[in-house]
Amino acid sequence: MLIRISTAVLASFLAALAPLHAQDLPATTDTPGPIVTDRPTVTNSSVVVPSGSLQAENGLLVTDRQGQSIADGPETLVRFGIATRTELRFTAPNYY
C-alpha cells in the first residue's frame, strides 16, 4: 500500500514539473552564439570564434610521477574572429 501511495505522489510531482522545462531563446543577429573553448596544447576546437570576438584561454598542467613534479604553464591561447569561418590564433610559448 505504501509503495502505491509513494508512486502516485511521485507521479503527480513529476507531472507538475513537466511544464517547467527550459527552452532556448531564438537566435537573432544581435545575440552571439555560445563559445566553444579549446584546451590549449591539448586539443583544438573545430568551431570558429564569432566574428569580432576575442577569446582568451589559459591553462596549467601539473604532473606528478615517480616523486618528480612537473609544471607546464602557462598554456595561453588568444583567439580573434575575423570572419564567419576565419580566426587568428596567438599562442604563448610554454614554460616547463
ROSE-4610 file (N, C-alpha, C; in Angstrom, 1 decimal, always signed):
// ROSE-4610
residu = [M/M/M/L/L/L/I/I/I/R/R/R/I/I/I/S/S/S/T/T/T/A/A/A/V/V/V/L/L/L/A/A/A/S/S/S/F/F/F/L/L/L/A/A/A/A/A/A/L/L/L/A/A/A/P/P/P/L/L/L/H/H/H/A/A/A/Q/Q/Q/D/D/D/L/L/L/P/P/P/A/A/A/T/T/T/T/T/T/D/D/D/T/T/T/P/P/P/G/G/G/P/P/P/I/I/I/V/V/V/T/T/T/D/D/D/R/R/R/P/P/P/T/T/T/V/V/V/T/T/T/N/N/N/S/S/S/S/S/S/V/V/V/V/V/V/V/V/V/P/P/P/S/S/S/G/G/G/S/S/S/L/L/L/Q/Q/Q/A/A/A/E/E/E/N/N/N/G/G/G/L/L/L/L/L/L/V/V/V/T/T/T/D/D/D/R/R/R/Q/Q/Q/G/G/G/Q/Q/Q/S/S/S/I/I/I/A/A/A/D/D/D/G/G/G/P/P/P/E/E/E/T/T/T/L/L/L/V/V/V/R/R/R/F/F/F/G/G/G/I/I/I/A/A/A/T/T/T/R/R/R/T/T/T/E/E/E/L/L/L/R/R/R/F/F/F/T/T/T/A/A/A/P/P/P/N/N/N/Y/Y/Y/Y/Y/Y]
num = [1/1/1/2/2/2/3/3/3/4/4/4/5/5/5/6/6/6/7/7/7/8/8/8/9/9/9/10/10/10/11/11/11/12/12/12/13/13/13/14/14/14/15/15/15/16/16/16/17/17/17/18/18/18/19/19/19/20/20/20/21/21/21/22/22/22/23/23/23/24/24/24/25/25/25/26/26/26/27/27/27/28/28/28/29/29/29/30/30/30/31/31/31/32/32/32/33/33/33/34/34/34/35/35/35/36/36/36/37/37/37/38/38/38/39/39/39/40/40/40/41/41/41/42/42/42/43/43/43/44/44/44/45/45/45/46/46/46/47/47/47/48/48/48/49/49/49/50/50/50/51/51/51/52/52/52/53/53/53/54/54/54/55/55/55/56/56/56/57/57/57/58/58/58/59/59/59/60/60/60/61/61/61/62/62/62/63/63/63/64/64/64/65/65/65/66/66/66/67/67/67/68/68/68/69/69/69/70/70/70/71/71/71/72/72/72/73/73/73/74/74/74/75/75/75/76/76/76/77/77/77/78/78/78/79/79/79/80/80/80/81/81/81/82/82/82/83/83/83/84/84/84/85/85/85/86/86/86/87/87/87/88/88/88/89/89/89/90/90/90/91/91/91/92/92/92/93/93/93/94/94/94/95/95/95/96/96/96]
x = [+0.8/+0.0/+0.9/+1.9/+2.8/+3.5/+3.9/+4.5/+3.6/+2.3/+1.3/+1.2/+1.1/+0.9/+2.1/+3.4/+4.6/+4.7/+4.3/+4.4/+3.4/+2.2/+1.2/+1.7/+2.3/+2.8/+4.0/+4.9/+6.0/+5.5/+4.5/+4.0/+3.3/+2.6/+1.9/+2.9/+4.0/+5.1/+5.8/+6.1/+6.7/+5.8/+4.5/+3.6/+3.5/+3.6/+3.5/+4.8/+5.9/+7.1/+7.3/+6.5/+6.6/+6.5/+5.7/+5.7/+6.9/+7.7/+8.8/+10.1/+10.1/+11.3/+11.9/+13.2/+13.8/+13.7/+13.8/+13.7/+14.8/+15.4/+16.4/+15.7/+16.4/+15.9/+16.2/+15.3/+15.5/+16.8/+17.6/+18.8/+18.5/+19.1/+18.9/+20.3/+20.4/+21.7/+22.4/+21.7/+22.3/+22.9/+22.4/+22.8/+24.0/+25.2/+26.2/+25.9/+26.5/+26.3/+27.2/+27.0/+27.9/+29.3/+30.2/+31.6/+32.0/+33.0/+33.5/+35.0/+35.4/+36.7/+37.6/+38.9/+39.9/+40.5/+41.4/+42.3/+43.7/+44.2/+45.5/+46.5/+47.2/+48.2/+47.7/+46.4/+45.9/+45.0/+44.0/+43.1/+42.7/+42.3/+41.8/+40.4/+39.6/+38.2/+38.0/+37.0/+36.8/+35.8/+35.3/+34.3/+35.1/+34.8/+35.5/+34.8/+35.6/+35.1/+34.3/+33.2/+32.3/+33.1/+32.8/+33.4/+33.4/+34.5/+34.6/+34.8/+34.9/+35.0/+36.5/+36.8/+38.2/+38.0/+38.7/+38.6/+40.0/+40.2/+41.5/+41.3/+42.2/+42.1/+43.5/+43.5/+44.7/+44.6/+45.7/+45.8/+47.1/+47.1/+48.3/+48.2/+49.3/+49.3/+50.4/+50.0/+50.9/+50.9/+52.1/+52.2/+53.1/+52.7/+53.5/+53.7/+54.9/+55.2/+56.5/+56.5/+57.6/+58.4/+57.7/+58.3/+58.8/+58.6/+59.0/+57.7/+57.7/+56.6/+57.0/+56.2/+56.5/+55.3/+55.6/+54.6/+54.8/+53.8/+53.8/+52.8/+53.4/+52.4/+53.2/+52.6/+51.1/+50.8/+49.8/+49.3/+48.3/+48.7/+47.8/+47.5/+46.3/+45.8/+44.8/+45.1/+44.2/+43.6/+42.3/+41.6/+40.8/+40.9/+40.2/+39.4/+38.1/+37.3/+37.4/+37.8/+37.9/+36.8/+36.3/+35.2/+34.4/+33.4/+32.5/+33.2/+34.2/+34.9/+36.4/+36.8/+38.2/+38.5/+39.6/+40.0/+41.6/+42.1/+43.5/+43.8/+44.8/+45.2/+46.6/+46.8/+48.1/+48.3/+49.5/+49.8/+51.1/+51.1/+52.3/+53.2/+54.5/+55.3/+55.2/+55.3/+55.1/+56.4/+56.3/+57.4/+57.3/+58.4/+58.5/+59.3]
y = [-1.2/+0.0/+1.3/+1.2/+2.4/+2.6/+1.6/+1.7/+2.4/+2.0/+2.6/+4.1/+4.4/+5.8/+6.7/+6.1/+6.9/+7.0/+5.9/+6.0/+7.1/+7.1/+8.1/+9.6/+9.7/+11.1/+11.4/+10.5/+10.8/+11.1/+10.4/+10.6/+12.0/+12.4/+13.7/+14.8/+14.6/+15.6/+15.8/+14.7/+14.8/+15.4/+15.1/+15.7/+17.2/+17.7/+19.1/+19.8/+19.1/+19.8/+19.7/+19.0/+18.9/+20.2/+21.2/+22.4/+23.3/+23.0/+23.8/+23.6/+22.8/+22.6/+23.8/+23.9/+25.1/+25.1/+26.3/+26.5/+27.4/+27.2/+28.1/+29.4/+30.5/+31.7/+31.7/+32.2/+32.2/+33.1/+32.5/+33.2/+34.4/+35.5/+36.7/+37.1/+38.1/+38.6/+39.4/+39.9/+40.7/+39.8/+38.5/+37.6/+36.7/+36.8/+35.9/+34.5/+33.5/+32.1/+31.8/+30.6/+30.2/+30.0/+30.2/+30.0/+28.5/+28.1/+26.7/+26.9/+26.4/+26.5/+25.4/+25.6/+24.6/+24.3/+23.3/+23.1/+23.3/+24.5/+24.9/+23.8/+23.5/+22.5/+21.1/+20.9/+19.5/+19.2/+20.0/+19.8/+21.1/+21.1/+22.3/+22.1/+23.1/+23.1/+23.3/+22.7/+22.9/+24.0/+24.6/+25.7/+27.0/+28.0/+29.2/+30.2/+31.1/+32.2/+33.1/+33.6/+34.5/+35.8/+36.3/+37.4/+38.6/+39.2/+40.4/+40.1/+38.8/+38.4/+38.1/+38.3/+38.0/+37.0/+35.9/+34.8/+34.5/+34.5/+34.2/+32.9/+32.0/+30.7/+30.5/+30.1/+29.8/+28.5/+27.8/+26.5/+26.3/+25.3/+24.9/+23.4/+22.7/+21.3/+20.9/+20.2/+19.7/+18.2/+17.6/+16.1/+15.7/+14.7/+14.2/+12.7/+12.3/+10.9/+10.5/+9.4/+8.8/+9.8/+10.6/+11.5/+12.8/+13.0/+14.2/+15.0/+16.2/+17.1/+18.0/+18.0/+18.8/+19.8/+21.1/+22.1/+22.6/+22.6/+23.1/+24.3/+25.5/+26.6/+27.9/+28.9/+29.0/+28.5/+27.8/+27.4/+28.4/+29.4/+30.5/+30.5/+30.8/+30.8/+32.0/+32.9/+34.0/+33.8/+33.9/+33.7/+34.9/+35.4/+36.6/+36.2/+36.3/+36.0/+37.2/+36.9/+38.0/+37.8/+36.6/+36.4/+35.2/+34.9/+33.8/+32.5/+32.2/+30.9/+31.1/+32.2/+32.5/+33.2/+32.7/+33.3/+33.4/+34.3/+34.4/+33.7/+33.0/+32.3/+32.7/+33.2/+33.6/+32.7/+32.0/+31.1/+31.6/+31.6/+32.0/+30.7/+30.9/+29.7/+29.1/+27.8/+27.1/+27.3/+27.2/+27.2/+25.9/+25.1/+23.8/+24.0]
z = [+0.0/+0.0/+0.0/+0.8/+0.9/-0.5/-1.2/-2.5/-3.5/-3.5/-4.4/-4.1/-2.8/-2.5/-2.9/-2.6/-2.9/-4.4/-5.2/-6.6/-7.2/-6.6/-7.0/-6.7/-5.5/-5.1/-6.1/-6.4/-7.2/-8.7/-9.2/-10.5/-10.6/-9.6/-9.6/-9.4/-8.7/-8.6/-9.9/-10.6/-11.9/-12.9/-12.9/-13.8/-13.6/-12.3/-12.0/-12.5/-12.6/-13.1/-14.6/-15.3/-16.7/-17.5/-17.1/-17.9/-17.5/-16.6/-16.2/-17.0/-18.1/-18.8/-19.4/-19.6/-20.1/-21.7/-22.2/-23.6/-24.0/-25.2/-25.7/-26.3/-26.2/-26.8/-28.3/-29.1/-30.5/-30.8/-31.7/-32.1/-33.0/-32.7/-33.6/-34.0/-34.9/-35.4/-34.3/-33.3/-32.2/-31.1/-31.0/-30.0/-30.5/-29.9/-30.3/-29.8/-30.5/-30.2/-29.0/-28.4/-27.3/-27.8/-26.8/-27.2/-27.0/-27.7/-27.6/-27.3/-26.1/-25.7/-26.1/-26.3/-26.5/-25.2/-25.2/-24.1/-24.7/-24.4/-25.1/-25.0/-26.0/-26.2/-26.0/-25.8/-25.7/-26.8/-27.1/-28.3/-28.9/-30.1/-30.8/-31.2/-31.1/-31.4/-32.9/-33.5/-34.9/-35.1/-34.0/-34.1/-34.0/-34.9/-35.0/-34.1/-33.5/-32.6/-33.5/-33.0/-33.8/-34.2/-35.4/-36.0/-35.0/-34.8/-33.9/-32.5/-32.1/-30.7/-30.4/-29.2/-28.7/-27.5/-27.6/-26.6/-26.1/-24.8/-24.2/-23.3/-23.5/-22.8/-22.1/-20.9/-20.1/-19.5/-19.2/-18.6/-17.9/-17.0/-16.3/-16.1/-16.5/-16.4/-15.3/-14.3/-13.3/-13.3/-13.4/-13.5/-12.3/-11.6/-10.5/-10.8/-11.1/-11.5/-10.8/-10.1/-9.5/-8.7/-7.9/-7.0/-7.6/-8.9/-9.6/-10.0/-9.7/-10.1/-11.2/-12.3/-13.5/-13.7/-13.8/-14.1/-15.5/-16.3/-17.6/-17.7/-17.8/-17.9/-18.2/-18.5/-18.8/-20.2/-20.3/-21.7/-22.1/-22.9/-23.2/-24.7/-25.0/-26.4/-26.5/-27.4/-27.7/-29.1/-29.2/-30.5/-30.8/-32.1/-32.5/-33.8/-33.8/-35.0/-36.0/-37.2/-38.2/-39.3/-39.5/-40.5/-40.0/-40.8/-40.4/-40.1/-41.0/-40.9/-40.7/-40.2/-40.1/-38.7/-38.1/-36.9/-36.8/-36.0/-35.8/-34.4/-34.3/-33.1/-32.7/-31.5/-30.9/-29.7/-29.7/-28.6/-28.0/-26.7/-25.9/-25.7/-25.7/-25.5/-24.1/-24.0/-22.7/-21.9/-20.6/-19.7/-18.9/-18.9/-18.2/-16.9]
